[in-house]
Amino acid sequence: MRIHDTLTRRTVELVPRDPGKIAMYVCGVTPYASAHIGHARTAVIYDLLRRYLVHVGYAVMYVSNYTDIDDKIIQRAQAQGIAPLDLSNRYIEEYVEDMAELNVLPPDVTPRVSESIEDIIDLITRILANGYAYVSSDGVYFSVRKFGHYGRLSGRSIDEMRSGARVDVNEAKDDPLDFALWKLAKPGEISWESPWGKGRPGWHIECSAMSLRYLGGGFDIHGGGEDLIFPHHENEIAQSEAAFPGRQFVRYWMHSGMVNMGAEKMSKSLGNVMTVRELLKQYPGQVIRLYLLQTSYEKPLKFSLDGIGQAFSNYERMAEFETFVQELVKSSGGLIQGGDQDICDRFVREFDAALAENLNTSRALAAVYEFMTHVRRMVTEGHAATVDVSCAMKAFQSALWVLGLDETGAYMRDKMALVASRCNDLQTIAAEVGAAVDDQSAASDVLDAIIVKRQGARSAGQYDVADQIRERLRGIGIALEDGVDGVRYRIHGKQ
Ligand SMILES: [Zn+2]
């Protein structure tokens, strides 16, 4: 696999520290509010990377932290009159639920600052002993100018950073660029004992301490959103290499792009931040996940509901295709003699090659869509016997697993349950439009009959009738869509 390494600014071959194993660390959330779509994007991208590495045979160790102590958490908790760790715990639980909805696999280890204080104190002690930090009146600071490589990751020189730094009135620092490793507690604040007095860690030190603790020095991949390059990741490198001079901290740095909220209309109705929870009310988690994967991971993503709508259709097509292939497998008894495996082999090669090239998801998805079209064409043109359907199904399901879009079965069951919950409304609409159903018909049959009725109206040129039927269905949460390969419908919401 080749990945784009932020530090060397090159796309390079991924050569792991230990053959066959990948140790990766991704900066997690600061849980003081509900996760937004930007957090979801980061989690989904690194989950894809992990799944791909597992798929090609690596044993992956994936660590991602929770910053459960931080200024914002302390402020919010004070405002709500609760303990800071109660606040962060609540949002960690929410985050875990949200990520499960997006089919993000839980990391192997999710360390928390509040549970890593000892490791953090050990690391600060080393940095101090090596002469890269100093104790001041309100805490311990890292001395940036002592660290020769400072600025390499973000490509800035110390002079540039200094002239760009805001005038810092903190007289406890020797230099405005210095950053806190340990902050002495203000009265009433949550704190832990340390050799420098009661206090809590600065933000950056935790990720050095936790990643080194669980993955060891020179681990393979460190990831995060690109907003973390400076100062967070720059500081992580400085701290870790100051604690262990001459030892490389991380082999490859990866950064995912931000999500921009561009559309004015949306910010008017929903505020400037789109939370995952809010979106999950309107769209299935798998659809949101597919939407996030449609854009290359390094590019900024301009959030749009149209884009999610498009992803919804694409996901529907995938789910339908899976059912279609499963039925073929059943009807062929699982084996078609003399079936051609070439179609599958070519698909698997193209899919794997796309992701191997710096996680090119748009190319990988294009391979999936092309494969679906190809197999369907072979079958509808009567060449079903030339496709090895068992192998087609295996190849397709394996690709969906890598993409984390493999919950199609659950998705279809939810969809049918939602349609069933609209049974009375559907019967009413069927009666209005004169669709041929009886009282005992299943909701999905009633819906099919309504769709047939609308198709009839369209064929007869009665577009206003067809549009009325579409609007009636939309009124009960069912959206019809006319595709080149027929009509499909989407439904989402509460039963
Ligand atoms: Zn971090």
Residues whose N, C-alpha, C, O or C-beta is under 5 A from the ligand:
A	BS01	ZN	C27 C207
